[in-house]
């Protein structure tokens, strides 16, 4: 485990999956991150790479060959190396191996840097293609789960989602067969949306993004809350299990998305897929702000 700390926050990170397992306010000792009750959801803030979401039949096709991959890829279940570490920052690195190439035939270097600054935690993704000849196709995303409610005297339904800028966003239905991109609609993200269990009856709410966006979890009953800001993510998922035991909400910035209902399963045709030419790099990320 790696611990980062400043005057405001203490973050704990696991080398397994480069997962944020704790984010605590140093003054109130409030824990912002879901503590992975295995009877509800056994993760805290998994990293999604080299896929976001599920593939149809857990299968994709590249250069005439079928490959198999579980939901959200393999990075969350592998050990990263700590490449750099200071009191307030750490970088975790994962590279391809013969094992990863068995079902993901690409050379890659994937680095995640976590940095505390005042009451924020910045998460920076760096992907590079070390191959001299072949392109690299991938998706990447975050999946942090935040404790809701955030105080003992408040309930899940006392909280709401707030969006900045206040404008309508494209919402993409998620069905049992995948992303129903053809039936996307405009969502009322120009106002606050109260959290309740019905909101998650159909799994995650998925929004298509443009420009800078901040999704916040807030309540009129407390000043405590959390913001997640992205400058250029393609999509944002908002998810909590459809059960009263799930006292958390995930805000998920994605550079990529699950397979669509009409997918060809060809990797190069996949909605939201990122392509890096030989020697090229990808640098994106998000910022968590605590209140």
N, C-alpha and C positions, 0 to 999 in steps of 0.2 A: 504494500500500500504506500501511496505517496500523499503527503499532507502539505497543503499550501495554506499560508495564513498572512493576513495583514491586520490593520487595526479594526476592520469591520467584519470580516468573514473568515471562516476556516473551511476549506474544501478538502475532501478526501477522495482519492482516485485509486482505482484498482488497476494493476498492470494487466490483469485478465480482462480483455475486451476494452482496455483504456476507458473504463466506465466511471463516471462521476457517481460516487456512492453516498456522498453527504455534502451538504452546504449549510453551514450553521452560522447564524448571527452571533457574533462574539459577545454582544451585550445582553441580549434577551435569551440566548441559547436556543432560539427557535430553529428547528430543522425544516428546511424547505423541501428536501428531496424525499420521496417515498422510500420507505425502508424495506421494500421487497418481501412482504409477507408472502410466502410461497403458496398459501391457500388462495390468494387472490391474483397476484402477479409477481413473479419471482425476480424481476429486474428493477433497476433504479433509473438508469439513463443509458440504455444500450446505444452503441454506435452502429449505424446501418451502412454496410459496405460489403461487397461491391454492388449490391442491389438494395433498393428500397421497396418494401412490400413483397407481395407474393407473385411468383411466376405461374402461368397457367400450367397445371400438371407438374409443377416444380421443375420445368424444363425450358431451356432456350436453345436456339440453334445458331451456330456460327461456323461459317465456311463449310457448310454441308454436314456438320457433325452435331449431334444432340449432346447437351450437357445438363446436369441436374444440380439444383441449388434450392435450399430451403428458404423460407421467408426471411427477408432482411439480410441475406448474405451470411458470410462466415466470420467477419471481423469481431463481432460481439462475443464469439466463443473461442477466440485465440489469444495467446499471450503476446503483448507488445513489449518492446524494449524501451526503457527510459533513456533517451538520448541526451537530454539536458534537464537540469533541475536547479531552481533557486528557491528562495523562501516564498516567492509569489508566482512562480511560473514553472511549468514542466512540459516537456515534449515527449510524446510516445510514438514509436515507429513500428510499423509492420511492413514486411516485404514478402514478395512471392516466394514460395517453396515448391518442391516437387509435389507436396500434398495439395497445396492450393491449385496448382496447375492441372491437377487431375480433372477438376470440374470447372476451372476458370483459367483458360489457356493464355494468360497474359502475364507479362512482367510488369511489376508495379512497385512503387514505394509510397506508402500511405502514412502521413504524419499528422498527429493531432496535438496542438499546443493549447494548454489551459493557462489563463493568466488572470490573476486577481488584481483589480484596481478599484480602490474605495469599495463601494457596495455593489460592484459588478464582477461577473466572471465571464471572460471572453473565451470562446471556443473556436479555434482556427483549424480548418482542414487544409492540408497540403497534399496533393496527389501529383506524382510525376511518373512519366513513362520513360523508363530507362532503356527500352528496346531500340535498337538502331534502325529497325526496318518496319515493324508492325505497329499499327495504332492500338490504343488502349480504350476500351469501352467500359463505362462504369456508371453507377449512381452512388450517392452518398447522402447521409442525413443524420439528424439527431432525434432523440426520443426521450428527453428528460421528463420524468414524472414528478409533479409538484404536489405536496400534501395539501389537500382541501377536505375539511376546513383547516384554517390556519390558527384558530384560537379555540380554546375549550368551550367558550360560550357562544360559538357560532356553528351553523349547520352547512352541509354541502350546498343546499339551495339558497343560502344567503349570499352566494358568490355569483359573479357574472363575468363573461368575457367582454373585454373592451378592445377596440381596434383603432389603430392610428396608421395612416390618416383615416378619418371617418368617411368612408365611401363604400359603395356596394362592391363586392368581389364575386368573381365566378366561383361557384361551388360545383364540385364534381361528385356525382353519386358513386358510392361504393356498394357493389352488389356481391352476392355469393359467387358470381362468375367473373368478378374483376371490376376494374374501373369503367364505368359507363360514360365515357367521355362524350359520346354523341348527345347525351341528354343533360349536359351541364346547364346550370341556371344561374341567375343572379341571386346572391344571398344578401340579407339585410344586415350587412356588417357596417352600416352607417349609424348603428345604434348599439346599445349594450344588449347582450344576449344572456339571459339568466341561465345558470347551470341547473339542470335537473336530469334525472335518469333517462327520461324520454329522449333527450337530446342525443343519447348514445345508443338508442335502440337499434339502429342500422350500422353499428360500428363507428368508425371514425368519420368526422366531418372533414372534408378535404377542400381546400381553397387554392385557386390558382393565383399567383402573385405577380405583381409588376412593381419594380422600384423598391423603396425602403418601406418596411412594414413592422409594426409593433403589435403583438398580441399580449394582452394583460389579463391576469386573474385578480379580481378586486372584489371588495364587499363594502357596503355602507356601514357595516357593524365594526369594522376595524381598519386602521391605516395600513395594516400588514398586507402585502401583496407581492406579486412578481410580474415582471415584464420580460418578454423574449423579443429581441429585435434582430431583424435580418435586413441586409441591404439589397440582396439580389437573389434570394432563393426562388426556385420555380414554383414550389408548392408549400403549403403548411397543413399539417394534419393536427386535429384536436381529438383526443381519444381518452376514454375511460371505459372500463368494462361495464357492461349493462347489469350491474349488481349493486345492492346497497352496501356490500362489504368493501367496495372500491373507493376509499377516501383519498383519491388523488386524481389529477388531470394531467395528461401529457400534452405539451405543446411541441410539435415536431416539424422543424424546418427541413425541407427536402430539396435536393438537387437530383431529381429522379422520382419515379412513381411506380406503383405496381402495374402489372400487365392490364391492358384494356380487354373488354369483353370480346372485341374483334381482333385480338392480336394474331399476327402471323407466327409469333414465337421467334422470328428472326431478330437477333440482338441488334443489328444495325438499323432496324425499323422501329425499335421500341420507343414508345412515347417518353420523352424527357431524358433519354440516354445521353451521356456526355462522351465525347470522343476527343482523345488526346493524341496528336501526332507524335512520332518519335522525338524524344527529347523535350516535349512540351510539359507544362505544369498547370495545375488548377489550384487556386487559392480563394477559398470562401469560408464563411463561418457565421456565427451568431453570438449575441451577447445576452446574458441573463442579468437583469437588474433587480435587486431585492429591495423591499420596502418594509 
